[in-house]
Amino acid sequence: MSKAWFEQLTLSWLNKRIPASSKITLNRHNIFIFPTGFGVCYGICCLLLFLLGTNYQNNLIILFSMLLSSIFITSMLLSYQNLAGLVVQRLGHEELFALQPMRVSCQMKTTKPRYAIRLKLNNHQALEPQIDEEINISLSIASLPRGVHRLKRITVSSVFPLGLYRTWSLLDLGIDATVFPRPLTVKALATQLDDANDGAEEVVLGRGDNFYGLEEYQLGESLKRVAWKQVAQGRGMLTKQFSHGVTESQWLDFDLVAGGDAETKLSHLCYLVIELSKQNQPFGLILPNNKLEVGQGELQRLAALNLLANYRAADE
């Protein structure tokens, strides 16, 4: 049996035992408890003391082993009660862009004090020494690629009170993270495309772009944007500048973004969507497999960003 098969079997069992929910109350159906390494050694010592006392008929040693055993059992009950009744609820997350770290927030509520509660998501952990009523906790994970991702289960655990038992639960709070393309500014894209494409005079940003004028050549600018006609007329080194003004029916067309791969085009379109939304300008979005009609406002911005995040090429 392979490791992948075992993990898939475990995940399938967890999905039935602890289904996804935005709010989960910990109870006997979703709490697991098992002795820690220290707890196993403690239990073995209790057993050895009992065998030693019975072998030598020493009542004092037997009594001492019984005392340690009662602590062992009581610790198990207290460890369970420390998690039972705790309510964990998702709070959502901020907008995500590719290559940026992600922070996930959740809230824990309780009607009695809880101690040493640890939350873990992927490789990030957060420890709360004491929770009296409610508390908000943020967990960060590494950056995710563009697209929609279902986050892994959050582990809620504790070794309270004596570290003899680890009590834990694996919670699926149903957190779907939509990661938008990394916004790529016009200037950054123009520099990349000038370096990557021979013979391209300018970067096509989308329908509605117009020639803006000429500016004095700055050292380091690409020679492909130099106005050679004006140079020949003796007017000096000038470069062509294009405006990115928005008309009443501005369309952002994937196919009209010159040069670069698909991810670069999506990144540039993402930048334009954000900028146009800041200016409250109407715009529409055209992708090879989808189209968003012209609109404006927050709903239009989110709809456009979601289309960019979910874009898949025909050959994928």
ROTORKE-878937 format. One line per field, with one value per residue: x, y, z of N, C-alpha, C in turn. Coordinates in nm, 2 decimals, m for minus. Example, Ala and Ser with C-alpha at 12.3 -4.5 7.8 and 13.67 -1.06 7.14 Angstrom:
n.u: [1.32,1.28]
n.v: [m0.57,m0.22]
n.w: [0.78,0.71]
ca.u: [1.23,1.37]
ca.v: [m0.45,m0.11]
ca.w: [0.78,0.71]
c.u: [1.32,1.29]
c.v: [m0.33,0.00]
c.w: [0.78,0.79]
# end
This chain:
n.u: [0.08,0.06,0.19,0.04,m0.21,m0.29,m0.31,m0.52,m0.72,m0.74,m0.82,m1.06,m1.21,m1.20,m1.35,m1.60,m1.64,m1.57,m1.72,m1.69,m1.73,m1.83,m1.84,m1.75,m1.81,m1.63,m1.64,m1.72,m1.74,m1.56,m1.31,m0.99,m0.77,m0.46,m0.19,0.11,0.46,0.60,0.38,0.34,0.57,0.53,0.30,0.40,0.59,0.41,0.29,0.51,0.58,0.36,0.37,0.62,0.55,0.35,0.50,0.69,0.52,0.47,0.29,0.31,0.44,0.26,0.04,0.15,0.18,m0.08,m0.17,m0.02,m0.13,m0.40,m0.36,m0.28,m0.51,m0.69,m0.57,m0.62,m0.90,m0.92,m0.77,m0.93,m1.16,m1.06,m1.07,m1.32,m1.63,m1.53,m1.56,m1.49,m1.45,m1.45,m1.32,m1.25,m1.04,m0.79,m0.78,m0.61,m0.31,m0.10,0.22,0.23,0.23,m0.02,m0.28,m0.48,m0.78,m0.93,m1.18,m1.21,m1.43,m1.55,m1.70,m1.58,m1.26,m0.98,m0.68,m0.35,m0.39,m0.33,m0.30,m0.27,m0.17,m0.08,0.26,0.26,0.22,0.02,0.01,m0.20,m0.19,m0.40,m0.75,m1.03,m1.29,m1.35,m1.14,m0.95,m0.75,m0.48,m0.34,m0.06,0.04,0.25,0.30,0.06,m0.01,m0.17,m0.53,m0.79,m0.80,m0.85,m0.80,m0.60,m0.69,m0.73,m0.54,m0.63,m0.51,m0.39,m0.19,m0.24,m0.33,m0.07,0.09,0.08,m0.11,m0.20,m0.44,m0.65,m0.80,m0.90,m0.99,m1.20,m1.26,m1.38,m1.25,m1.20,m0.96,m0.92,m0.69,m0.57,m0.41,m0.07,m0.05,0.08,0.26,0.22,0.46,0.65,0.58,0.61,0.89,0.97,0.86,0.98,1.24,1.21,1.09,1.16,1.14,0.90,0.72,0.57,0.39,0.09,m0.20,m0.47,m0.80,m0.87,m0.64,m0.43,m0.21,0.00,0.20,0.53,0.83,1.14,1.42,1.53,1.81,1.87,1.62,1.43,1.55,1.37,1.14,1.20,1.14,1.22,1.18,1.15,1.40,1.56,1.48,1.62,1.54,1.63,1.67,1.39,1.11,0.83,0.52,0.24,m0.10,m0.31,m0.57,m0.92,m1.20,m1.56,m1.64,m1.44,m1.25,m1.08,m0.87,m0.75,m0.62,m0.51,m0.31,0.02,0.28,0.48,0.40,0.10,0.05,0.18,0.03,m0.22,m0.14,m0.09,m0.34,m0.48,m0.36,m0.46,m0.73,m0.75,m0.66,m0.85,m1.08,m1.02,m1.04,m1.30,m1.40,m1.58,m1.55,m1.48,m1.41,m1.23,m1.16,m1.00,m1.17,m1.39,m1.61,m1.66,m1.91,m1.93,m1.90,m1.90,m1.76,m1.75,m1.85,m1.80,m1.52,m1.45,m1.57,m1.42,m1.16,m1.20,m1.25,m1.00,m0.85,m0.95,m0.89,m0.82,m0.61,m0.68,m0.55,m0.48]
n.v: [m0.12,0.22,0.54,0.76,0.64,0.56,0.82,0.93,0.76,0.82,1.09,1.07,0.94,1.13,1.33,1.23,1.19,1.44,1.67,1.95,2.28,2.62,2.68,2.52,2.31,2.17,1.83,1.51,1.36,1.46,1.49,1.38,1.18,1.09,0.93,1.12,1.09,1.12,1.06,0.78,0.67,0.74,0.58,0.33,0.32,0.34,0.08,m0.09,m0.02,m0.12,m0.39,m0.44,m0.39,m0.58,m0.81,m0.81,m0.78,m0.54,m0.30,m0.02,0.05,m0.04,0.12,0.37,0.33,0.32,0.57,0.73,0.62,0.71,0.98,0.97,0.89,1.09,1.31,1.25,1.29,1.56,1.67,1.62,1.77,2.02,2.09,2.02,2.15,2.39,2.64,2.69,2.91,3.03,3.33,3.44,3.58,3.81,3.99,3.80,3.78,3.64,3.51,3.63,3.62,3.45,3.53,3.38,3.41,3.31,3.25,3.18,3.07,3.04,2.93,2.89,2.90,2.82,2.64,2.66,2.63,2.52,2.61,2.50,2.54,2.41,2.47,2.66,2.78,2.87,2.96,2.99,3.08,3.11,3.12,3.30,3.41,3.49,3.49,3.62,3.47,3.48,3.30,3.24,3.14,3.01,3.17,3.12,2.98,3.14,3.10,2.89,2.76,2.50,2.52,2.33,2.12,2.27,2.22,2.18,2.17,2.04,1.99,2.01,1.90,1.82,1.73,1.47,1.36,1.41,1.60,1.65,1.79,1.78,2.02,2.12,2.41,2.50,2.68,2.85,2.97,3.22,3.31,3.59,3.70,3.82,4.17,4.36,4.63,4.89,5.01,4.82,4.60,4.70,4.73,4.46,4.35,4.50,4.41,4.15,4.12,4.15,4.42,4.52,4.81,4.94,4.88,4.72,4.80,4.77,4.81,5.14,5.28,5.55,5.76,5.97,6.17,6.32,6.27,6.38,6.19,5.95,5.83,5.49,5.41,5.20,5.17,5.10,5.25,5.50,5.80,5.79,5.93,6.20,6.23,6.22,6.46,6.64,6.71,6.61,6.34,6.18,6.01,5.80,5.84,5.69,5.72,5.60,5.64,5.62,5.53,5.57,5.32,5.12,4.84,4.56,4.36,4.03,3.92,4.14,4.23,4.28,4.05,3.85,3.57,3.38,3.41,3.65,3.83,3.81,3.91,4.18,4.26,4.24,4.44,4.66,4.64,4.69,4.95,5.09,5.05,5.19,5.45,5.45,5.39,5.27,4.95,4.66,4.31,4.09,3.76,3.46,3.25,3.35,3.63,3.95,4.18,4.54,4.74,4.89,4.97,4.80,4.54,4.48,4.49,4.28,4.07,4.07,4.02,3.76,3.62,3.64,3.50,3.24,3.17,2.95,2.81,2.68,2.45,2.34]
n.w: [0.00,m0.09,0.02,m0.07,m0.12,0.13,0.25,0.10,0.17,0.45,0.43,0.31,0.50,0.71,0.59,0.60,0.87,0.99,0.84,0.61,0.72,0.80,1.06,1.35,1.63,1.88,1.99,2.12,1.89,1.71,1.82,1.89,2.09,2.23,2.39,2.45,2.37,2.61,2.77,2.72,2.82,3.09,3.14,3.12,3.33,3.54,3.52,3.56,3.82,3.95,3.90,4.02,4.29,4.34,4.30,4.51,4.71,4.83,4.97,4.98,4.74,4.56,4.62,4.55,4.28,4.20,4.26,4.08,3.85,3.87,3.83,3.57,3.44,3.51,3.39,3.12,3.10,3.17,2.97,2.74,2.81,2.79,2.53,2.44,2.35,2.26,2.01,1.68,1.42,1.08,0.95,0.72,0.46,0.34,0.01,m0.24,m0.42,m0.67,m0.57,m0.33,0.03,0.23,0.46,0.69,0.87,1.18,1.43,1.77,2.02,2.35,2.66,2.89,3.06,2.85,2.79,2.66,2.37,2.05,1.71,1.38,1.05,0.75,0.76,0.95,1.28,1.57,1.90,2.17,2.50,2.68,2.66,2.72,2.65,2.37,2.08,1.81,1.56,1.34,1.07,0.87,0.54,0.28,m0.04,m0.30,m0.62,m0.91,m0.93,m0.80,m0.48,m0.24,0.09,0.32,0.61,0.93,1.22,1.54,1.86,2.18,2.47,2.73,3.06,3.17,2.97,2.91,2.74,2.40,2.27,1.99,1.69,1.35,1.14,0.88,0.76,0.53,0.35,0.07,m0.14,m0.36,m0.58,m0.73,m1.04,m1.03,m1.01,m1.27,m1.35,m1.61,m1.70,m1.61,m1.76,m2.02,m2.03,m2.00,m2.23,m2.44,m2.41,m2.48,m2.73,m3.06,m3.29,m3.21,m3.17,m2.97,m2.67,m2.68,m2.52,m2.50,m2.64,m2.74,m2.67,m2.72,m2.92,m2.73,m2.72,m2.76,m2.58,m2.43,m2.48,m2.24,m2.08,m2.10,m2.18,m2.41,m2.74,m2.93,m2.90,m2.98,m3.16,m3.47,m3.70,m3.62,m3.52,m3.75,m3.86,m3.72,m3.47,m3.24,m2.99,m2.93,m2.76,m2.82,m2.66,m2.51,m2.43,m2.16,m2.13,m2.05,m2.23,m2.27,m2.33,m2.26,m2.35,m2.23,m2.37,m2.40,m2.62,m2.74,m2.58,m2.62,m2.69,m2.45,m2.22,m2.13,m1.86,m1.81,m1.96,m1.82,m1.58,m1.64,m1.73,m1.49,m1.35,m1.49,m1.45,m1.18,m1.17,m1.33,m1.18,m0.95,m1.05,m1.10,m1.35,m1.64,m1.78,m1.99,m2.02,m2.22,m2.27,m2.41,m2.36,m2.24,m2.15,m2.02,m1.98,m2.03,m1.75,m1.42,m1.09,m0.77,m0.78,m1.05,m1.06,m0.89,m1.04,m1.27,m1.18,m1.08,m1.31,m1.43,m1.25,m1.27,m1.53,m1.79,m2.03,m2.36,m2.41,m2.16]
ca.u: [0.00,0.14,0.16,m0.07,m0.33,m0.33,m0.35,m0.65,m0.82,m0.76,m0.89,m1.20,m1.27,m1.22,m1.46,m1.73,m1.64,m1.57,m1.74,m1.65,m1.83,m1.77,m1.84,m1.75,m1.80,m1.55,m1.71,m1.66,m1.74,m1.45,m1.19,m0.90,m0.68,m0.37,m0.07,0.23,0.58,0.61,0.27,0.36,0.67,0.47,0.21,0.49,0.64,0.30,0.27,0.63,0.57,0.25,0.43,0.72,0.48,0.28,0.60,0.75,0.41,0.49,0.17,0.34,0.47,0.13,m0.04,0.21,0.15,m0.22,m0.18,0.03,m0.23,m0.51,m0.32,m0.28,m0.65,m0.75,m0.51,m0.69,m1.03,m0.90,m0.72,m1.04,m1.25,m1.00,m1.11,m1.47,m1.72,m1.47,m1.62,m1.40,m1.53,m1.37,m1.35,m1.22,m0.90,m0.78,m0.76,m0.49,m0.25,0.00,0.35,0.21,0.19,m0.16,m0.31,m0.62,m0.82,m1.04,m1.22,m1.24,m1.52,m1.56,m1.78,m1.50,m1.12,m0.91,m0.54,m0.25,m0.45,m0.24,m0.36,m0.16,m0.22,0.04,0.37,0.25,0.15,0.00,m0.02,m0.27,m0.17,m0.53,m0.87,m1.14,m1.42,m1.33,m1.02,m0.92,m0.62,m0.44,m0.24,m0.01,0.09,0.33,0.22,m0.01,m0.02,m0.30,m0.63,m0.88,m0.74,m0.92,m0.70,m0.60,m0.75,m0.66,m0.53,m0.65,m0.45,m0.35,m0.13,m0.28,m0.25,0.06,0.17,0.07,m0.19,m0.22,m0.58,m0.65,m0.90,m0.86,m1.11,m1.21,m1.35,m1.43,m1.18,m1.16,m0.88,m0.91,m0.57,m0.57,m0.28,0.01,m0.06,0.21,0.24,0.24,0.60,0.73,0.55,0.67,1.03,0.99,0.83,1.08,1.36,1.18,1.03,1.23,1.06,0.78,0.74,0.51,0.31,m0.06,m0.26,m0.61,m0.87,m0.89,m0.51,m0.40,m0.08,m0.01,0.30,0.67,0.91,1.28,1.48,1.59,1.91,1.83,1.50,1.45,1.56,1.26,1.04,1.25,1.08,1.33,1.14,1.19,1.55,1.61,1.45,1.71,1.47,1.68,1.62,1.25,1.05,0.69,0.45,0.10,m0.19,m0.39,m0.70,m1.03,m1.32,m1.68,m1.66,m1.31,m1.24,m0.95,m0.87,m0.64,m0.54,m0.45,m0.19,0.12,0.40,0.47,0.32,m0.04,0.05,0.22,m0.09,m0.31,m0.09,m0.11,m0.49,m0.51,m0.32,m0.55,m0.86,m0.74,m0.65,m0.97,m1.17,m0.98,m1.09,m1.44,m1.42,m1.64,m1.46,m1.52,m1.29,m1.24,m1.06,m1.02,m1.28,m1.50,m1.63,m1.74,m1.96,m1.88,m1.96,m1.81,m1.79,m1.68,m1.89,m1.74,m1.38,m1.44,m1.60,m1.31,m1.05,m1.23,m1.23,m0.86,m0.80,m1.00,m0.86,m0.74,m0.59,m0.76,m0.46,m0.45]
ca.v: [0.00,0.34,0.65,0.84,0.56,0.58,0.96,0.94,0.69,0.90,1.21,1.03,0.91,1.26,1.41,1.18,1.21,1.59,1.74,2.09,2.38,2.75,2.69,2.38,2.29,2.05,1.74,1.37,1.31,1.52,1.51,1.26,1.19,0.98,0.96,1.17,1.01,1.13,0.99,0.64,0.63,0.75,0.47,0.21,0.33,0.30,m0.06,m0.15,m0.01,m0.21,m0.53,m0.45,m0.39,m0.71,m0.92,m0.80,m0.77,m0.41,m0.22,0.12,0.07,m0.06,0.24,0.47,0.31,0.35,0.72,0.77,0.58,0.79,1.10,0.94,0.88,1.22,1.39,1.22,1.36,1.71,1.71,1.62,1.88,2.15,2.12,1.99,2.27,2.51,2.67,2.75,2.97,3.10,3.48,3.48,3.62,3.93,3.96,3.73,3.79,3.54,3.54,3.71,3.53,3.46,3.52,3.32,3.44,3.23,3.29,3.07,3.11,2.95,2.97,2.87,2.92,2.71,2.66,2.61,2.58,2.54,2.60,2.48,2.53,2.38,2.47,2.77,2.75,2.98,2.91,3.08,3.03,3.11,3.18,3.32,3.42,3.47,3.55,3.60,3.43,3.48,3.20,3.27,3.03,3.06,3.22,3.02,3.02,3.19,3.00,2.86,2.65,2.46,2.51,2.21,2.12,2.33,2.13,2.24,2.07,2.08,1.89,2.05,1.98,1.77,1.69,1.32,1.33,1.51,1.61,1.73,1.78,1.83,2.09,2.18,2.53,2.53,2.80,2.85,3.09,3.26,3.38,3.66,3.72,3.93,4.29,4.40,4.77,4.91,5.03,4.70,4.52,4.76,4.70,4.32,4.32,4.56,4.32,4.01,4.11,4.24,4.48,4.58,4.95,4.98,4.78,4.74,4.77,4.73,4.90,5.27,5.34,5.66,5.83,6.08,6.27,6.29,6.33,6.38,6.05,5.93,5.73,5.36,5.37,5.12,5.24,5.06,5.35,5.63,5.85,5.81,6.03,6.33,6.24,6.25,6.60,6.72,6.76,6.54,6.21,6.18,5.88,5.80,5.81,5.65,5.74,5.49,5.70,5.53,5.59,5.52,5.17,5.06,4.70,4.50,4.24,3.94,3.90,4.27,4.26,4.23,3.98,3.78,3.45,3.40,3.47,3.80,3.91,3.81,4.01,4.32,4.29,4.25,4.58,4.76,4.62,4.76,5.10,5.14,5.04,5.30,5.57,5.43,5.40,5.15,4.86,4.52,4.22,3.98,3.65,3.37,3.15,3.42,3.77,4.02,4.30,4.66,4.78,4.96,4.95,4.70,4.41,4.46,4.46,4.14,3.97,4.07,3.95,3.62,3.57,3.63,3.40,3.11,3.15,2.83,2.81,2.57,2.32,2.30]
ca.w: [0.00,m0.10,0.11,m0.13,m0.10,0.28,0.28,0.04,0.26,0.57,0.40,0.28,0.63,0.78,0.52,0.65,1.02,1.02,0.72,0.60,0.78,0.84,1.21,1.41,1.77,1.91,2.08,2.12,1.75,1.62,1.90,1.90,2.20,2.23,2.48,2.39,2.40,2.76,2.84,2.70,2.92,3.22,3.16,3.13,3.46,3.63,3.51,3.62,3.96,4.00,3.89,4.12,4.42,4.36,4.31,4.64,4.81,4.89,4.96,4.96,4.60,4.49,4.64,4.48,4.14,4.18,4.27,3.95,3.75,3.88,3.77,3.43,3.38,3.53,3.29,3.00,3.11,3.17,2.83,2.66,2.85,2.75,2.39,2.42,2.36,2.19,1.88,1.58,1.31,0.99,0.94,0.58,0.43,0.25,m0.13,m0.26,m0.55,m0.68,m0.52,m0.20,0.14,0.26,0.60,0.71,1.01,1.23,1.56,1.87,2.12,2.46,2.77,3.01,3.02,2.78,2.81,2.57,2.25,1.94,1.58,1.28,0.91,0.68,0.85,1.04,1.40,1.66,2.03,2.27,2.63,2.75,2.60,2.82,2.59,2.22,2.03,1.66,1.53,1.20,1.03,0.74,0.46,0.17,m0.15,m0.38,m0.77,m0.95,m0.94,m0.68,m0.39,m0.11,0.19,0.40,0.74,1.04,1.33,1.67,1.95,2.31,2.56,2.86,3.16,3.21,2.86,2.90,2.62,2.30,2.22,1.87,1.59,1.22,1.10,0.75,0.77,0.39,0.31,m0.07,m0.16,m0.50,m0.60,m0.86,m1.10,m0.97,m1.09,m1.34,m1.40,m1.75,m1.72,m1.59,m1.87,m2.14,m2.02,m2.03,m2.37,m2.52,m2.41,m2.52,m2.86,m3.16,m3.39,m3.15,m3.15,m2.85,m2.61,m2.70,m2.39,m2.52,m2.73,m2.69,m2.64,m2.82,m2.91,m2.64,m2.76,m2.76,m2.47,m2.45,m2.46,m2.12,m2.08,m2.05,m2.25,m2.52,m2.87,m3.01,m2.88,m3.03,m3.28,m3.56,m3.80,m3.56,m3.51,m3.89,m3.89,m3.64,m3.35,m3.12,m2.95,m2.87,m2.75,m2.83,m2.54,m2.54,m2.31,m2.12,m2.09,m2.06,m2.29,m2.21,m2.35,m2.26,m2.35,m2.20,m2.46,m2.38,m2.74,m2.78,m2.50,m2.71,m2.63,m2.32,m2.21,m2.09,m1.72,m1.81,m2.01,m1.72,m1.48,m1.69,m1.73,m1.35,m1.31,m1.55,m1.38,m1.05,m1.19,m1.38,m1.07,m0.86,m1.12,m1.12,m1.50,m1.69,m1.87,m2.01,m2.03,m2.32,m2.26,m2.52,m2.33,m2.16,m2.18,m1.92,m2.04,m1.97,m1.62,m1.33,m0.95,m0.69,m0.83,m1.18,m1.03,m0.84,m1.14,m1.36,m1.11,m1.07,m1.44,m1.46,m1.16,m1.32,m1.67,m1.83,m2.17,m2.42,m2.41,m2.03]
c.u: [0.09,0.10,0.04,m0.20,m0.38,m0.37,m0.49,m0.76,m0.85,m0.84,m1.04,m1.27,m1.29,m1.33,m1.59,m1.74,m1.65,m1.59,m1.71,m1.76,m1.76,m1.76,m1.85,m1.73,m1.73,m1.63,m1.65,m1.66,m1.62,m1.32,m1.12,m0.81,m0.59,m0.25,0.04,0.35,0.61,0.50,0.28,0.46,0.62,0.38,0.29,0.55,0.53,0.28,0.39,0.62,0.47,0.31,0.54,0.66,0.42,0.39,0.66,0.64,0.43,0.37,0.20,0.37,0.35,0.05,0.02,0.18,0.00,m0.24,m0.13,m0.07,m0.35,m0.49,m0.32,m0.42,m0.72,m0.70,m0.58,m0.82,m1.01,m0.85,m0.83,m1.13,m1.19,m1.03,m1.26,m1.55,m1.66,m1.53,m1.51,m1.47,m1.43,m1.41,m1.31,m1.07,m0.91,m0.77,m0.62,m0.44,m0.13,0.14,0.34,0.17,0.04,m0.18,m0.46,m0.66,m0.94,m1.07,m1.25,m1.32,m1.53,m1.64,m1.70,m1.35,m1.06,m0.76,m0.45,m0.31,m0.36,m0.31,m0.24,m0.23,m0.09,0.16,0.37,0.17,0.13,m0.05,m0.08,m0.26,m0.31,m0.63,m0.98,m1.27,m1.41,m1.20,m1.01,m0.78,m0.59,m0.33,m0.19,0.05,0.17,0.24,0.17,m0.01,m0.16,m0.40,m0.71,m0.82,m0.83,m0.80,m0.71,m0.67,m0.67,m0.66,m0.54,m0.61,m0.41,m0.28,m0.15,m0.35,m0.11,0.14,0.17,m0.01,m0.19,m0.37,m0.59,m0.78,m0.86,m0.99,m1.10,m1.31,m1.40,m1.38,m1.14,m1.09,m0.87,m0.79,m0.57,m0.43,m0.20,0.00,0.08,0.19,0.27,0.39,0.68,0.70,0.61,0.82,1.06,0.97,0.93,1.21,1.34,1.14,1.11,1.13,0.93,0.80,0.68,0.43,0.16,m0.13,m0.40,m0.68,m0.89,m0.76,m0.48,m0.26,m0.09,0.08,0.44,0.74,1.06,1.33,1.55,1.69,1.86,1.70,1.53,1.46,1.44,1.14,1.08,1.18,1.19,1.30,1.18,1.34,1.61,1.58,1.53,1.65,1.52,1.62,1.49,1.20,0.90,0.62,0.30,0.02,m0.26,m0.52,m0.81,m1.15,m1.44,m1.70,m1.52,m1.31,m1.09,m0.95,m0.74,m0.55,m0.47,m0.34,m0.07,0.23,0.38,0.38,0.18,m0.04,0.09,0.10,m0.19,m0.27,m0.11,m0.26,m0.53,m0.48,m0.42,m0.69,m0.86,m0.74,m0.78,m1.08,m1.14,m1.04,m1.24,m1.48,m1.49,m1.54,m1.53,m1.39,m1.32,m1.13,m1.10,m1.14,m1.40,m1.50,m1.71,m1.78,m1.92,m1.97,m1.86,m1.85,m1.72,m1.72,m1.82,m1.59,m1.37,m1.47,m1.49,m1.19,m1.07,m1.22,m1.09,m0.80,m0.83,m0.97,m0.78,m0.73,m0.66,m0.68,m0.43,m0.55]
c.v: [0.13,0.44,0.73,0.77,0.58,0.72,0.98,0.88,0.76,1.02,1.18,1.00,1.04,1.34,1.36,1.20,1.36,1.66,1.89,2.18,2.51,2.76,2.55,2.39,2.16,1.96,1.60,1.31,1.36,1.54,1.38,1.28,1.06,1.02,1.02,1.07,1.00,1.05,0.83,0.59,0.64,0.63,0.34,0.20,0.29,0.15,m0.13,m0.14,m0.10,m0.35,m0.55,m0.47,m0.53,m0.82,m0.93,m0.78,m0.64,m0.32,m0.07,0.14,0.05,0.07,0.36,0.46,0.34,0.50,0.78,0.74,0.67,0.93,1.09,0.95,1.02,1.32,1.38,1.30,1.51,1.76,1.71,1.74,2.01,2.19,2.10,2.12,2.40,2.52,2.74,2.79,3.04,3.25,3.52,3.52,3.74,3.89,3.90,3.75,3.69,3.60,3.63,3.61,3.56,3.45,3.48,3.35,3.35,3.28,3.17,3.13,3.00,3.01,2.95,2.88,2.79,2.74,2.59,2.55,2.62,2.52,2.59,2.47,2.52,2.38,2.58,2.74,2.87,2.92,3.02,3.02,3.02,3.18,3.18,3.33,3.39,3.54,3.52,3.57,3.43,3.38,3.24,3.15,3.09,3.10,3.10,3.07,3.07,3.07,2.99,2.74,2.63,2.44,2.38,2.23,2.19,2.24,2.21,2.14,2.13,1.96,1.92,1.93,1.95,1.72,1.53,1.28,1.45,1.50,1.70,1.70,1.84,1.89,2.15,2.29,2.58,2.66,2.78,2.98,3.11,3.35,3.45,3.67,3.83,4.05,4.33,4.53,4.78,4.93,4.91,4.61,4.57,4.72,4.55,4.29,4.38,4.47,4.19,4.01,4.21,4.29,4.53,4.72,5.00,4.86,4.81,4.70,4.73,4.83,5.03,5.34,5.44,5.71,5.95,6.20,6.22,6.35,6.31,6.24,6.05,5.81,5.60,5.32,5.29,5.20,5.20,5.17,5.49,5.67,5.89,5.92,6.17,6.34,6.28,6.40,6.69,6.77,6.69,6.41,6.22,6.04,5.90,5.76,5.79,5.67,5.62,5.54,5.60,5.60,5.53,5.37,5.11,4.91,4.66,4.37,4.16,3.93,4.03,4.31,4.20,4.16,3.92,3.65,3.48,3.46,3.61,3.88,3.92,3.91,4.15,4.35,4.31,4.39,4.68,4.75,4.70,4.91,5.16,5.15,5.16,5.43,5.56,5.44,5.27,5.08,4.73,4.44,4.11,3.88,3.55,3.28,3.22,3.56,3.83,4.16,4.42,4.70,4.85,4.93,4.83,4.56,4.38,4.43,4.32,4.04,3.96,3.99,3.80,3.55,3.54,3.52,3.26,3.08,3.03,2.83,2.68,2.44,2.27,2.19]
c.w: [0.00,0.00,0.06,m0.11,0.04,0.31,0.22,0.12,0.39,0.54,0.37,0.41,0.71,0.72,0.57,0.80,1.06,0.89,0.72,0.65,0.81,0.99,1.27,1.56,1.80,2.02,2.06,1.98,1.67,1.70,1.91,2.02,2.20,2.32,2.40,2.42,2.55,2.83,2.83,2.80,3.06,3.25,3.19,3.28,3.56,3.64,3.58,3.77,4.02,4.00,4.00,4.26,4.44,4.37,4.45,4.75,4.90,4.87,4.93,4.81,4.52,4.50,4.56,4.33,4.11,4.18,4.13,3.84,3.75,3.81,3.62,3.37,3.40,3.43,3.16,2.99,3.10,3.03,2.73,2.68,2.81,2.61,2.37,2.45,2.30,2.05,1.80,1.46,1.21,0.98,0.80,0.57,0.34,0.10,m0.15,m0.40,m0.55,m0.63,m0.40,m0.09,0.17,0.41,0.61,0.86,1.05,1.38,1.65,1.98,2.23,2.58,2.90,2.96,2.95,2.79,2.70,2.44,2.13,1.81,1.48,1.14,0.82,0.78,0.95,1.16,1.49,1.79,2.12,2.41,2.71,2.67,2.70,2.76,2.44,2.18,1.88,1.64,1.38,1.18,0.89,0.67,0.35,0.05,m0.24,m0.53,m0.80,m0.97,m0.81,m0.60,m0.27,m0.01,0.27,0.54,0.84,1.16,1.46,1.78,2.08,2.39,2.70,2.93,3.18,3.09,2.84,2.78,2.53,2.25,2.10,1.78,1.46,1.15,0.96,0.75,0.63,0.34,0.16,m0.10,m0.31,m0.51,m0.74,m0.91,m1.03,m1.06,m1.14,m1.40,m1.55,m1.78,m1.71,m1.71,m2.00,m2.14,m2.06,m2.18,m2.47,m2.53,m2.48,m2.67,m2.95,m3.26,m3.34,m3.12,m3.02,m2.79,m2.63,m2.57,m2.40,m2.61,m2.66,m2.66,m2.76,m2.80,m2.83,m2.68,m2.75,m2.64,m2.49,m2.40,m2.33,m2.13,m2.02,m2.12,m2.37,m2.65,m2.96,m3.01,m2.93,m3.15,m3.38,m3.67,m3.75,m3.55,m3.64,m3.92,m3.81,m3.51,m3.22,m3.09,m2.87,m2.86,m2.76,m2.70,m2.57,m2.41,m2.28,m2.07,m2.12,m2.13,m2.22,m2.22,m2.36,m2.25,m2.32,m2.27,m2.44,m2.50,m2.79,m2.68,m2.57,m2.63,m2.50,m2.33,m2.15,m1.95,m1.72,m1.86,m1.90,m1.61,m1.52,m1.69,m1.59,m1.31,m1.37,m1.49,m1.25,m1.07,m1.24,m1.27,m0.98,m0.92,m1.14,m1.27,m1.55,m1.78,m1.88,m2.03,m2.13,m2.30,m2.37,m2.49,m2.25,m2.20,m2.07,m1.98,m1.96,m1.85,m1.54,m1.18,m0.89,m0.75,m0.97,m1.16,m0.99,m0.95,m1.24,m1.30,m1.10,m1.20,m1.47,m1.37,m1.21,m1.46,m1.69,m1.98,m2.23,m2.41,m2.27,m1.98]
# end
